[in-house]
Amino acid sequence: MDSNPGLRVLAHCGYHDLFCHYYENVWTLSSLPAELRARIVVRTYEGGHETYLNKSSRLAMQRDLTSFIEEVTRVGR
């Protein structure tokens, strides 16, 4: 992120994921400087590591990813 100031990040995770811990994402994000935090979006969904197996989570992930892509491609135009 230092070498690309325009880089934005979207992280998806499940509330019950034992591999990529939800609270580890929250803690890491909260410990970053504000200018980096502003470039990272964390979205959390019902389920564990494979949240996409849950239909409602999968649809929410699709919606959030679409919105994120639309937002980051609009920036600077």
VMD Tcl script that draws the C-alpha trace (Angstrom):
set ca {
  {0.00 0.00 0.00}
  {2.99 2.26 0.50}
  {4.13 1.82 -3.08}
  {0.61 2.27 -4.51}
  {-1.26 5.10 -2.72}
  {-4.35 4.45 -4.85}
  {-4.68 0.82 -3.77}
  {-7.92 -0.04 -1.98}
  {-8.62 -3.35 -0.24}
  {-11.87 -5.23 0.35}
  {-11.70 -8.11 2.84}
  {-14.58 -10.57 3.22}
  {-14.78 -12.84 6.24}
  {-17.23 -15.00 8.15}
  {-18.19 -14.37 11.76}
  {-17.37 -17.97 12.66}
  {-14.23 -18.44 10.54}
  {-11.61 -20.32 12.55}
  {-8.92 -19.83 9.90}
  {-9.20 -16.09 9.10}
  {-10.44 -14.70 12.38}
  {-13.03 -11.92 12.23}
  {-11.69 -10.21 15.35}
  {-8.12 -10.40 14.04}
  {-9.28 -8.35 11.03}
  {-11.01 -5.85 13.30}
  {-7.97 -5.56 15.59}
  {-5.51 -5.22 12.72}
  {-7.61 -2.56 11.03}
  {-7.99 -0.59 14.26}
  {-4.23 -0.61 14.82}
  {-3.38 0.87 11.40}
  {-2.81 4.58 10.80}
  {-5.95 6.45 9.78}
  {-4.74 7.06 6.21}
  {-4.40 3.29 5.65}
  {-7.65 2.43 7.48}
  {-9.52 4.72 5.09}
  {-8.40 2.56 2.16}
  {-9.52 -0.78 3.62}
  {-13.06 -2.12 3.80}
  {-13.90 -5.21 5.87}
  {-17.25 -6.89 5.36}
  {-18.37 -9.75 7.55}
  {-21.04 -12.33 6.82}
  {-22.83 -15.21 8.51}
  {-20.91 -18.43 8.30}
  {-17.40 -19.70 8.67}
  {-14.45 -19.93 6.29}
  {-16.64 -20.74 3.27}
  {-19.27 -18.02 3.76}
  {-20.24 -18.27 0.08}
  {-21.93 -21.61 0.79}
  {-24.72 -19.69 2.55}
  {-27.00 -18.24 -0.13}
  {-27.81 -15.00 1.66}
  {-24.13 -14.44 2.51}
  {-23.13 -15.18 -1.09}
  {-25.63 -12.64 -2.41}
  {-24.46 -10.04 0.11}
  {-20.83 -10.69 -0.85}
  {-21.70 -10.26 -4.51}
  {-23.50 -6.99 -3.78}
  {-20.63 -5.67 -1.66}
  {-18.00 -6.64 -4.23}
  {-19.97 -4.99 -7.04}
  {-20.35 -1.80 -4.99}
  {-16.65 -1.81 -4.09}
  {-15.57 -2.20 -7.72}
  {-17.95 0.55 -8.83}
  {-16.63 2.86 -6.10}
  {-12.92 2.31 -6.73}
  {-13.25 2.65 -10.49}
  {-15.16 5.93 -10.06}
  {-12.43 7.53 -7.94}
  {-10.42 10.08 -9.89}
  {-12.85 10.33 -12.80}
}
mol new
graphics top color blue
foreach p $ca { graphics top sphere $p radius 0.5 }
foreach p [lrange $ca 0 end-1] q [lrange $ca 1 end] { graphics top cylinder $p $q radius 0.2 }
display resetview
